[in-house]
Amino acid sequence: MMRRALRFVPPAVLSAIVIPELVIRSGQIDVSLMNFRLLAGAAAVLVAWKTKNTLLTILGGIVTLLLLELVF
């Protein structure tokens, strides 16, 4: 039972680190379409879901963020 529960620790810790970086801007929650980090994070989630490849997920998020910052 404990071993099964411990499987959820790494995703919970990663979420606790990543989600505030994506949604908190200047000390306030920002879930608008102008929050490029949040959009890049969403793109990374889609890449992860489709490919199940960590490297492609990271590259997809980085490329999305760079393109959004260049275009807007």
Backbone hydrogen bonds, N-H to C=O, Kabsch-Sander energy under -0.5 kcal/mol:
donor,donor_aa,acceptor,acceptor_aa,energy
5,A,1,M,-1.8
6,L,2,M,-2.2
7,R,3,R,-0.7
7,R,4,R,-0.6
8,F,5,A,-1.5
9,V,6,L,-1.3
12,A,8,F,-1.7
13,V,9,V,-2.6
14,L,10,P,-2.5
15,S,11,P,-2.3
16,A,12,A,-2.1
17,I,13,V,-1.4
18,V,14,L,-2.8
19,I,15,S,-2.0
21,E,17,I,-0.7
22,L,18,V,-1.4
23,V,19,I,-2.1
24,I,20,P,-2.1
25,R,23,V,-0.7
25,R,28,Q,-2.9
28,Q,25,R,-1.7
30,D,23,V,-3.8
35,N,32,S,-1.4
36,F,34,M,-1.3
39,L,35,N,-1.9
40,A,36,F,-2.6
41,G,37,R,-2.2
42,A,38,L,-2.2
43,A,39,L,-2.2
44,A,40,A,-2.3
45,V,41,G,-2.1
46,L,42,A,-2.1
47,V,43,A,-2.4
48,A,44,A,-2.7
49,W,45,V,-2.5
50,K,46,L,-2.4
51,T,47,V,-3.0
52,K,47,V,-0.5
52,K,48,A,-1.9
54,T,52,K,-0.5
57,T,53,N,-2.0
58,I,54,T,-2.4
59,L,55,L,-2.6
60,G,56,L,-2.6
61,G,57,T,-2.1
62,I,58,I,-2.4
63,V,59,L,-2.9
64,T,60,G,-2.1
65,L,61,G,-2.3
66,L,62,I,-2.6
67,L,63,V,-2.6
68,L,64,T,-2.5
69,E,65,L,-2.3
70,L,66,L,-2.1
71,V,67,L,-2.6
72,F,68,L,-2.4
